Amino acid sequence: MTAPFEWVKGAAWLFPDGKLAIVPGFHDEWISANQDLAPDCANVADVVIKLGWLSVVSYSQGYVEFMIRSTTDAQSVELCAEHLRRNLADWQNALVMTMDEEGYIKLTPADFFNGTSPEGKIRGTFSLD
């Protein structure tokens, strides 16, 4: 378990309190091996939807992916934005995917400056590629 909103490379679960559990391999393998922590969950989508944890994968060269419940789930949106906000120096491009719609939201550090609202962008803008 990490300190709240600590940046980590690789895969992790971001909990509602901001702490992260580092996943040493793939999320699905972790779920299978940790059914006591993720009961009745078979895959990433189950964990995100049922438990409200965010899937985070930080890649090299400043790229990070998040999976959240929904653009309408305030807790997921705020948690994702806060993690990115506290770690602006550690990433350059973020993709936020939701479990309820197709597509994704692209964020850059510029979305956190000059009065912009990354939370608003997550709630309402999709790029369907």
C-alpha positions in Angstrom: 0.0 0.0 0.0 1.3 3.4 -0.8 0.8 6.9 0.7 -2.2 8.7 -0.7 -1.9 9.7 -4.3 1.7 8.5 -4.6 2.8 8.0 -8.2 3.8 4.5 -9.2 5.0 3.0 -12.4 3.1 0.0 -13.8 -0.3 -1.3 -12.7 -2.1 -0.4 -9.5 -5.5 -0.1 -7.9 -6.4 3.4 -6.7 -8.7 3.2 -3.7 -11.3 5.8 -2.6 -8.9 7.1 0.1 -6.2 7.9 -2.4 -3.9 5.0 -1.5 -2.7 2.6 -4.1 -2.1 -1.1 -4.2 0.7 -2.0 -6.6 -0.2 -4.9 -8.9 3.0 -6.9 -9.7 1.6 -8.2 -13.0 -1.7 -7.9 -14.6 -4.9 -6.7 -12.9 -6.8 -9.9 -13.7 -4.1 -12.1 -12.2 -4.1 -10.0 -9.0 -7.9 -10.3 -8.8 -7.7 -14.1 -9.1 -5.0 -14.3 -6.4 -6.8 -11.8 -4.0 -10.4 -12.9 -3.9 -10.5 -12.1 -0.2 -10.0 -8.4 -1.1 -12.1 -8.5 -4.3 -14.8 -11.0 -3.6 -17.1 -12.0 -6.5 -14.9 -10.1 -8.9 -13.6 -11.9 -12.0 -12.0 -9.0 -13.9 -11.1 -5.3 -13.9 -14.6 -4.2 -14.9 -16.1 -6.1 -11.9 -13.7 -4.5 -9.5 -14.2 -1.0 -10.9 -18.0 -1.3 -10.9 -18.6 -3.3 -7.7 -15.9 -1.9 -5.4 -15.3 1.6 -6.9 -11.6 1.1 -7.2 -9.9 2.8 -10.2 -7.6 0.8 -12.4 -4.4 2.7 -13.1 -1.6 1.8 -15.4 1.3 4.1 -15.7 3.6 3.5 -18.7 6.9 4.9 -19.7 7.3 8.4 -21.2 4.5 9.9 -19.2 1.5 7.9 -20.5 -1.2 6.7 -18.0 -4.6 5.0 -18.3 -7.5 5.0 -15.9 -10.6 2.9 -15.8 -13.5 4.5 -13.8 -17.1 3.5 -13.2 -18.8 6.3 -15.1 -18.5 9.9 -16.1 -21.5 10.5 -13.8 -19.9 8.8 -10.7 -18.6 11.8 -8.8 -16.3 9.8 -6.6 -14.6 8.1 -9.5 -14.2 11.4 -11.4 -12.9 13.3 -8.4 -10.5 10.5 -7.5 -9.0 10.3 -11.0 -8.6 14.1 -11.3 -7.1 14.4 -7.9 -4.5 11.7 -8.6 -3.5 13.4 -11.8 -3.6 16.9 -10.1 -1.2 15.8 -7.4 1.3 14.3 -9.9 1.4 16.8 -12.7 5.1 16.4 -13.1 4.9 12.6 -13.6 2.7 12.4 -16.7 2.1 14.0 -20.0 -0.9 12.1 -21.5 -3.8 10.4 -19.7 -6.6 8.4 -21.1 -9.7 7.9 -18.9 -12.0 5.0 -19.9 -15.4 4.4 -18.3 -17.3 1.2 -17.7 -20.6 2.6 -19.0 -19.8 4.2 -22.4 -17.5 3.5 -25.3 -14.6 5.9 -26.0 -12.2 7.7 -23.7 -11.3 11.1 -22.4 -7.9 12.5 -23.2 -6.3 14.7 -20.6 -3.0 16.6 -20.5 -1.5 18.7 -17.7 -2.8 21.8 -19.5 -6.3 20.7 -18.5 -5.4 21.5 -14.9 -4.3 25.1 -15.4 -5.9 28.5 -16.1 -9.3 27.8 -14.6 -10.0 24.7 -16.6 -11.8 21.8 -15.1 -10.5 18.4 -15.7 -13.5 17.0 -13.8 -15.8 18.8 -16.3 -13.8 17.4 -19.2 -14.1 13.8 -17.8 -17.8 14.3 -17.2 -18.6 15.5 -20.7 -16.1 15.1 -23.5 -15.4 11.8 -25.4 -13.2 11.1 -28.3 -14.5 8.1 -30.3 -11.5 6.7 -32.2 
